[in-house]
Amino acid sequence: TWSTVDTEQALFNREISACRISVEHGFTHVQNKWMRNAFQHACRTGFSPLAVYYASAVLLTNMYTCLRGNQISKKFDLRPPTLEEYMEDR
């Protein structure tokens, strides 16, 4: 059965929604920037190193963000690390 959402839960859902949308934009940013990941029909489980493709795309996207910033860093008014700062932690 469906339960009703109380006022506190509704407020939390409303506040967290903006953060969730920003995080989802991050996934979309990776997908749009590196089209290889968007070709899902070309990526077959067991025949393509999908995790390597995605991890590489995320690394390159993060490096790009260090150099240029992105919508998420602007939304939260945060300066991305420099490329040097980011790479020294890797």
C-alpha positions as CSV (number, residue, x, y, z in Angstrom):
1,T,0.0,0.0,0.0
2,W,1.1,3.6,-0.6
3,S,1.9,5.6,2.5
4,T,1.5,9.3,2.7
5,V,4.7,11.4,2.8
6,D,4.7,13.6,6.0
7,T,5.7,17.2,5.9
8,E,9.3,16.6,7.0
9,Q,9.8,14.0,4.3
10,A,8.3,16.2,1.6
11,L,10.6,19.1,2.6
12,F,13.6,16.8,2.5
13,N,12.6,15.5,-0.9
14,R,12.2,19.0,-2.2
15,E,15.6,20.2,-0.9
16,I,17.5,17.1,-2.1
17,S,16.0,17.2,-5.5
18,A,18.2,20.0,-6.7
19,C,21.3,18.1,-5.6
20,R,20.2,14.9,-7.2
21,I,19.5,16.7,-10.5
22,S,23.0,18.3,-10.4
23,V,24.6,14.8,-9.9
24,E,22.6,13.4,-12.7
25,H,23.9,16.2,-14.9
26,G,27.4,15.0,-14.1
27,F,26.5,11.5,-15.5
28,T,25.1,13.2,-18.6
29,H,28.2,15.4,-18.9
30,V,30.4,12.3,-19.1
31,Q,28.1,10.6,-21.6
32,N,27.9,13.7,-23.9
33,K,31.6,14.5,-23.7
34,W,32.7,11.0,-24.7
35,M,30.4,9.6,-27.3
36,R,31.9,6.1,-27.1
37,N,29.9,5.6,-23.9
38,A,26.7,6.7,-25.6
39,F,26.9,3.9,-28.2
40,Q,25.2,1.3,-26.0
41,H,24.4,-0.9,-28.9
42,A,28.1,-1.2,-29.8
43,C,29.0,-2.1,-26.2
44,R,28.3,-5.7,-25.5
45,T,28.7,-7.1,-22.0
46,G,31.4,-9.7,-22.0
47,F,32.9,-8.5,-25.3
48,S,33.7,-4.9,-24.5
49,P,35.7,-3.5,-21.5
50,L,32.8,-1.3,-20.4
51,A,34.1,-0.4,-17.0
52,V,37.4,0.7,-18.5
53,Y,35.6,2.9,-21.1
54,Y,33.5,4.5,-18.4
55,A,36.4,5.0,-15.9
56,S,38.5,6.5,-18.6
57,A,35.7,8.9,-19.6
58,V,35.2,9.9,-16.0
59,L,38.9,10.6,-15.5
60,L,39.1,12.7,-18.7
61,T,35.9,14.5,-17.8
62,N,37.3,15.3,-14.3
63,M,40.5,16.6,-15.9
64,Y,38.5,18.8,-18.3
65,T,36.5,20.1,-15.3
66,C,39.7,21.0,-13.6
67,L,40.7,23.1,-16.6
68,R,37.2,24.6,-17.4
69,G,34.8,24.1,-14.5
70,N,31.3,22.8,-15.1
71,Q,27.7,23.4,-14.3
72,I,27.9,21.5,-11.0
73,S,30.9,23.5,-9.7
74,K,29.0,26.7,-10.6
75,K,25.8,25.5,-9.0
76,F,27.5,24.9,-5.7
77,D,29.9,27.9,-6.1
78,L,33.0,25.7,-5.7
79,R,36.3,26.1,-7.5
80,P,37.4,22.8,-9.0
81,P,40.9,21.7,-8.1
82,T,43.7,22.5,-10.4
83,L,44.8,19.8,-12.7
84,E,48.0,19.4,-10.7
85,E,46.0,19.1,-7.4
86,Y,43.7,16.5,-9.0
87,M,46.4,14.4,-10.5
88,E,48.6,14.3,-7.4
89,D,45.8,12.4,-5.5
90,R,45.6,9.7,-8.3
